[in-house]
Amino acid sequence: MSTYMLLCNFTEQGVRTIKEMPQRRAAARELGKKFGVDIKAGYLAMGTYDLIIHAEATDDEAMAKFLLSLAAIGNVRTTSVKVFPEADVDKIIAGLA
């Protein structure tokens, strides 16, 4: 599984319907499952981004499909960052020349 941090901002539509956020969160988790994406945690954020989501996916293609499907709904815009857990970083560093 690959790990991602999704940096999200509400769209105008997303802010207008903010009270539906609990239902949207549940729907996003279900949507993710369809593509092999597991949302591990979500955080309301203050600053540059409105939400930060920690997710894992079977591969980059699965995450891309999920993100495009999520964007099509129209409540959030995302910037995705693929990240590497510490154990993977250690393996990467061990393999350096």
N, C-alpha and C positions, 0 to 999 in steps of 0.2 A: 504494500500500500504506500502511496505517496501522500505526503502531508502538505497542506496549504493553509495559508491565512488569507481570508477574504476580507478586504478593506472596503466597507460599503458606505454609501451615502443614500439617504432617502431621496426619492424623486418628489416632485410636487404632489403627485398622486399618492405616494407613500405617506407623506405628511398629512394630507387631507384625511386619510383613512387610518391614522395611527392607532386608533382604538381597536382595530382589527389585528394588531400585531401578534397577539398570542395565537390566533388562528392561522395567520400567515406563516408563523414560525413552524407550526405543526405541519402545514402544507408543504413548506420547503423541505422539511425532513423527509416526508413521504416522496416528494419529487426526487430528492437525492437518492433514495433507495432504488428508484427505477433505473438509475444510471450507475449504480455501484459507488455512490458517494455517501459517506457517513459523517453527519455533522456532529462533531464531538462536543463543542461548546459554542455559545454565542454570548457576546458582551455588548451592552449599550456603552458607547464611548463618548467622551467629551473632547472636542478638538477638531482635527482635520477630518476625521471619519465619524459617522454616526453609529455604525455597528462594526464589530470585528468578529469574524466567525472562524473557528478552528475546524477544519474538515479534513477527512482522508478519502482518497479515491483509489480505485483499482489502477488507474493510469491517467495520463494527461487528457486523453480523448474523452474519457468518462467525465472528467471535471469540466472540460470545454462544453460538452453537451448540457451538463447541468447548469453551468453559468449562462449559456445562451437561452436556455429554457426559462431560467429565473429572470433574466433581463426582459424577456418577451412579456412577462406578467406586468412589468412596469412600475414596481414599487421601490426598487433599489437599483443602483448602478454599482458595479463592483470593480475593484482592482485586485487581481489575484497574485499571490506571492507563493511560489513553491519553496518550502523550507525543509531542512534536513535535521532530524533529531540528533542529539549528541552522539549516540552510538554510531550513526551513519557518518557523522563528521570524523569520528576517530578512525573509521575504516578508510575514509577518503584520504585523510592525512597519512595514514600508514602506507598507502599505496603511492605516495609521492616519490618522485625520483630524487 
